[in-house]
Amino acid sequence: MIDKKELVDLIENSELERMQGDRDVWEKHIYLDDDIVLIVGYEEKEASYKQDPEEETVKTYYWYWELRDSQKWDVLFENHDNVFSFCESEMGSYSDQDRVEDIVGDIDEGEVCGWSEKDWIEDISEDIADKVLEWLKTIKLGLK
């Protein structure tokens, strides 16, 4: 079975890919063995769009992860609890990467989503690894 350090490394360093469809969804597909794939991703859940393009738009995203049978794609375990979230802000043509706060003042994204200051996968990779290892142990013991 994979150890925590190796799993954290895979979670942090695997490439995110945008999923096809109308929604803003990104996923990493990490094959743990021939039969099991770990999916780690995030999706847009809410956006506070404004009519005026000069108003700030805040989009909220939630991280999720799943273990699936890699052959049949059946879900073995999943976490879609929307516990880990992050936000992105846009103001006209400026985004978070342009430091919206420097242009329009301080934005309190913390009121919009709880993890807005920890939006990188590295901030939650150990939490994900702990849960996945628990699931893998359950599968190995045949308790599912």
Rosetta blueprint (number, residue, H / E / L):
1 M L
2 I L
3 D L
4 K H
5 K H
6 E H
7 L H
8 V H
9 D H
10 L H
11 I H
12 E H
13 N H
14 S L
15 E L
16 L L
17 E E
18 R E
19 M L
20 Q L
21 G L
22 D L
23 R L
24 D L
25 V E
26 W E
27 E E
28 K E
29 H E
30 I E
31 Y E
32 L L
33 D L
34 D L
35 D L
36 I E
37 V E
38 L E
39 I E
40 V E
41 G E
42 Y E
43 E E
44 E E
45 K E
46 E E
47 A E
48 S E
49 Y L
50 K L
51 Q L
52 D L
53 P L
54 E L
55 E L
56 E E
57 T E
58 V E
59 K E
60 T E
61 Y E
62 Y E
63 W E
64 Y E
65 W E
66 E E
67 L E
68 R E
69 D E
70 S L
71 Q L
72 K L
73 W L
74 D L
75 V E
76 L E
77 F E
78 E E
79 N E
80 H L
81 D L
82 N L
83 V L
84 F L
85 S E
86 F E
87 C E
88 E E
89 S E
90 E E
91 M E
92 G L
93 S L
94 Y E
95 S E
96 D H
97 Q H
98 D H
99 R L
100 V H
101 E H
102 D H
103 I H
104 V H
105 G L
106 D L
107 I L
108 D L
109 E H
110 G H
111 E H
112 V L
113 C L
114 G L
115 W L
116 S L
117 E L
118 K L
119 D L
120 W L
121 I H
122 E H
123 D H
124 I L
125 S H
126 E H
127 D H
128 I H
129 A H
130 D H
131 K H
132 V H
133 L H
134 E H
135 W H
136 L H
137 K H
138 T H
139 I H
140 K H
141 L H
142 G L
143 L L
144 K L
